Amino acid sequence: MQAVSRHPTTTVRGTVLAQQDPQSEAGTATVRTAAAASAEEPTTGELLKGLADDATTLMRQEILLAKQELQEGLTASAKASALLVAAGVLGLYAFGFLLYTIGEAIGGPRWLGFAIVTVVLLIVVAVLGLVGKKRLAASKVAPEKAKAELQTTANELKEEITWGKPQQQPPER
């Protein structure tokens, strides 16, 4: 939707060339050249500064993403390691019960109770160990997403820099 102005204007290809000044006399018009209109466009220096600022912001965001991915990966690894530690501690208890069971088994029927406890503890140890091993293998500490984004960003910046440089013409023979 275009705004309707109460002041008569003259435009060429979307650039306002003349506009009647409402405070001046009825017939005078303020002439605005195309050079004045192009002065509103950003200069090359401003464009390069904007590109540098955007690149800086983008790099900071990539670093934050990498930190977040590392933190998530380390958290998953810590939980898996805790399960492995629990499996190790219970494994030591199971080994103690196994030794005690062997000792009681030699002497009489008391061994059956100790043997059942030992088997149950060994099953728990096996389950905790397998779950911990699976989670530890599944946890990724490397920031894969940030690495891929950083590579993409670097390639795009190289293209932008190459595009902005003046192209050399081959020498004429």
N, C-alpha and C positions, 0 to 999 in steps of 0.2 A: 504494500500500500504506500503510495507516495504522498508526502505532505504537500498541501496546497499553500502556496505563498501568496500573500496579498500584494507583494511587490513584483512588478514585471521584471523578468530576467531573460537574458539571451544565453543559450547553452549550445555547445558543439560537442558531440560525442560524450555527453555526460559531464563536461567541464563548464562551469559557469564562467562566461566571459564578461558579462555586464549585468549589473543589477541596479534598479532605480533606488536611489536613497530616499527613504520616506521623509527625512527631515530637511532635505535640500529642496530647491525649487522644483516645480512639477516636471520640467523637461530634462533635468540633468540626470546622468547615469554615472555610476562609479564603474570604471573599466578595470577589470581584473584580468591580467594576462595569463596565458597558459604557463608561463615560467613561475608565476606566483602560485599557481595551483600545484605545480610539481614540487615546489619548495616544501609542501606539507608531507611529501613522501620521505621516509627515513633515508639518511645517507648511508653510504657503504660502511663507514665507521660504526654507525649506530647498528646496522645489521650485523656486523661482525661482533660487536659488543653483546648484542642480544643472543647471537649464536654461542658465544663463550659462556654467557650466563646460563643459557639453557643446558649446555653441555656440563657445566659445573653442577647444576641442580640434578641433572640426570645421573651423573656419577655418584653424587651423594645418596640418591635413592637406590642405586645399584648396591652401594656399600651397605646401606641399611637392610636391603633384601638379603644380602649374603650373611650379615650378622644374624638375622632372624632364622634363616635356614640352618646355620651352624648351631644356634641355640636349640632349635627343635630337634636336630639330629643328635646333639649331645644329651638332651633330656631322654630321648628314646634309648640311647646307649646306656645311660645311667640306670634306667629301669631294668633293662635286660641284664646288666651287670649285677644288680641287686638280687635278681632271681638266681643267677649263677652262684652268688655268695650263699644264699639261703640253701641251695642244693648242696653246696660243699659242706656247710655246717651240719645239715641233716645227714649227709653221707658219713661224716665222722661219727655222729650218734649211731647210725646204722652199723658202722664197723665195730663200734663198742658193743652194741647188742649182739652182733654176730659172734664176736669173741666170747662174750659171756654165755651165749647160747651153746656154743661148742663146748665150753667148760661144763655147763650143766648137762649137756647131752651125754657126756661120757658117764656121768654118775647116775642118772635115773630119769623118771618121767617128767620132771620139772622143765625139761628142755622144750617141750611142745609150746608152752606159752611164750617163751622167749623167742622161739623160732618164728611164730606168727607175727610178733611185733617187729622182728627184724625184716621179714618179707614185706610187711606193709610199709615200713620206713624206706626200704629200697625201691618200692614202687613209687612212692612220693618223690624220692630223689630223682628217679629216672624221668618222671613227668616234668618236674621243675627244671631239670637240666635240659631236656629237649625243647621246652617252651622258651627258656632263656636263650638257648643257642639259636633257635629260629628267629626270635626277635632281634638278637644281636646281629645276625646276618642280614635281616631286613632293614635295619637302621642305616641311614646314609648320613655320613658326617660331612661329605663334600657338598658345597652349595651349587648344585647342578643348574638350577633355574637362573641364579644370579650369574653364573659363568656363561651360560648361553646368551642371556640378555646383554651382558657386557661385551661379548664378541659381536653381537648384532649392532650394538651402539657404536663400537669402534669402527666397524665396516661402514656404517652410515656416515659417521663423521669424516672418514677418509674420502668417501664419495663427495660430501659437501665441500671439503677443502679442495679436492681436485676440480670440482665444478667451478669454484670461485676463483681459481688461478687463471691468469690469461694463458690461453693456449698458444704455444709457439708454432709458427708456420715453418715448414721446411724451406731451406734456402733455395732460391730460384737458380737454375743452371743456365 
